[in-house]
Amino acid sequence: MKKALFFLFLLAGTAVAQIDPYLPDPNPPAVLPGYKLVWSDEFNATGKPSSADWSYETGFVRNEEHQWYQSDNASMANGSLRLTGRRETFKNPNYEAGSSDWKKNREYVNYTSASIHTRGKKSFRYGRFEIRAKIPAVTGAWPAIWTLGDWGEWPTNGEIDIMEYYGDGILANAAWGSATRWQGVWDSSKKPMSHFKGKDPDWANKYHIWVMDWTPEFIKIYLDGELLNTIETAKTLNNDGSNPFTSRNHHILLNLALGGVNGGDPSKPAYPITYYVDYVRVYQPDAAFSIGFAPLDAQANLAPDPECNAASPAGEGTRLRNRNPLRVFSGSYCGEVQDGTYAQLIDWTPGLSYRVRAMVNVKDTGAVLGVNGLGANADFIHRIEFQPGAWQQVDFEFQAPATAGAGGGVFFKGASGSLIDNVEVYQNTKSFQHISHSMLSFTNSTRELVFRVTARGQSGNLLLTAPAGITLSRQSVTAEEALAGAYVTARYDASTPVNGQPVRILSTLGTHEITVYARADRESSANLIGYWDAQGSTGAGSEPDKAGWLANGSVVWRQANATADVRFTDQTSTGSYVFNGEKWSGRVLHLRWDGSLAPEKYFAYPVDLYKGRYYTVGGLYAWQANGGEYSVYSIGINPASDNSGTSVFSHHATLWKQDKFKLFDFRRVFTVPEDGRYFLTFTNTSAIMGGVAGLEIREGIRLPAELTVLPLSLLFNESNKTRTIAITGKYIHDDISLTAPAGITLSRPVVTSDDINSGVVTLTASFDGSRSFTNESIELVSGDIRRSISVTATEFPTSVAAPWLHDVKAAFDRGVLQVAAGNAGDRPLTLELFTLQGNLIFNEKLDGMLFRSPRSFEPGAYLLRISSEKGSVVRKVLNSSAY
């Protein structure tokens, strides 16, 4: 049990216990009104942390830190967890001399410490996280309390640093993905230790309480009740538009790093040093208690039904009264779109501006929260482009035009099942600026999009700029136009890809940005589901669900290379799997439809796709074990993870028992009807264990390439000096390069993939007659595709118009060309020296019987041509040897 000293103070005759700040808190977790405790670890036992909750990191892990993580440095005693840093030396078991990997090029380990985490065991989304700890605030130490998203690579999975200490300061941070892989966008706050020690000189020797309040709208981090940082989730969007703080659970990490890129010189502390954690507690809102909905101003809220308890007005679609507290953001009820829209009636006053707020949970990326009743063609629309499937707050302002009046209101439109809650509408007298879109996504078929700029209180014109490849219908908007709402058309010329660069709207009210994504006509070759196999990771965190897999049955997810349940395995060439008659090696995902996971259940993997683009899906599948005589595999692309939507692609195959461990492939081109999130789904009709491998979805038509070249052989002689080659192809993605034997010149050494895919391409091959050869070839290469044309050539015969030609002798001597012309009478003669590719590199007149070139030539083969004014010609191929 925890032990503590109690100091008793008499306050108005009542004894109040104060916890000793130097010792662990012996009390049970506090009861917080409106919350329930969903998990805690009080570290009251003795020995190792509970293996049901915690796992260990081992070895050198990150940030070029100096410590070697090991479980020996983590223990519990006297009511607290202790992570201890020690100075100790032993051989690095992963050492490789000369390695460029910092984890391997350190020959010795000089420091050890501990890092524990709850990944794969405990993870949470939203709530109050409370941690009481005493940290080693010394140079060289880098203690932390933090979280990471359960799936995706860093930083797109999201990182929250509830506490970090280094550089003599306390930090509270969050990071998410940027346009550059493995480079985060940070929202950071750092307070120097002098700030805390100024309040309490003995601060470093005491326990302190860190709290994180995490909601769909914000993350707030406190230390001993002082707010250190507020991170608004409206801005924490990855480059692909996903939000790691609203779309996934996070697990908890506690670690004591030493040195590294931030920790400072690890040789400075007096070892051992210890990081004490008294407890970790996680609270979440109690649906039974219901914290209710607190609008900004309940009296001024113009929304007639803020919590959407009443029916939607007639003629505006229908709604469901939703009593499931798991689907309600706050309070008891929310509005649900069933067949079109959900609305609340409000009469607008012309000339006034209004602010609209609401919580929404949309089923697709085409949903809108808008305002109507403003007059013909004057509806104000706010598009909701991000975070389908998660609660998010929409907040915008607009100016009611002179045509506004009665019969209007706020409306919400989205796919069936979209939710709205906590509606607020206020008259607004403040200046504001609103842009209707936060993202513009262009495709090969969608080259033009319109957005609306609205502002009140603007002084002068608003200026608009766009990235390369995007042109705007106007570069400025007057204050008067902005007050009524000005429409701007953005056009994409497909000249260059645009990957997150913004359209900017600059005004006296500030700068607003619209993120732009656009692909040029040539598609990206990236695998859009490249993380389906967890990129080969093993150990803790390699469970398929951590890589993004979903299932609607009872599934037990296991780490890679486990021996049972749903997991990845790494097959070798000695394993059981066969493809095209040969042993197959690679990563397989084992899907179980047997046991508690009944047949007809679905496994699914998410992918974001866009209307107007072609995609190719492909992969391998097999039957591994269990089941009857046969089973029907079904594979599809569906807008719903449980395959309840309309599939845009489906593949069905009957597999027989005798074909177990035999891999079959599938590949298909498809399009989607709307932008949004889709799922690659797998199901089966029998209680079997199956396997899938090599999964990919790539943009563009990526069926097996077809390349045909005619003729298959060419014959050259003096009568056939030039020949024609015809090339046809489909689905060619790489340009074709052509190489020819010496003496053959091609009219096009490169043929683009666009030209090949557009039709037949013809080119010519010309022979200079310099030499005879057989069984050589013209080679065509396009990526992994190779084709050959067999070539045979006969040297052109020498002209014998004059008998002296037979007497001409020529040779190289140490690189110098020497010619003896004999008794030739057709003087002067012209000497020309060519490369075998036909390039003239030397020419000279020969008046006498002997010639010696004034310079030497590099070793190699050359063509010598000697001609007279009377037309007599002799050709010889000469070799200049090394000298």
Order of alpha helices (4+ residues) and beta strands (2+ residues): beta-beta-beta-beta-beta-beta-beta-beta-beta-beta-beta-beta-beta-beta-alpha-beta-beta-beta-beta-alpha-beta-beta-beta-beta-beta-beta-beta-beta-beta-beta-beta-beta-beta-beta-beta-alpha-beta-beta-beta-beta-beta-beta-beta-beta-beta-beta-beta-beta-beta-beta-beta-beta-beta-beta-beta-beta-beta-alpha-beta-beta-beta-beta-beta-beta-beta-beta-beta-beta
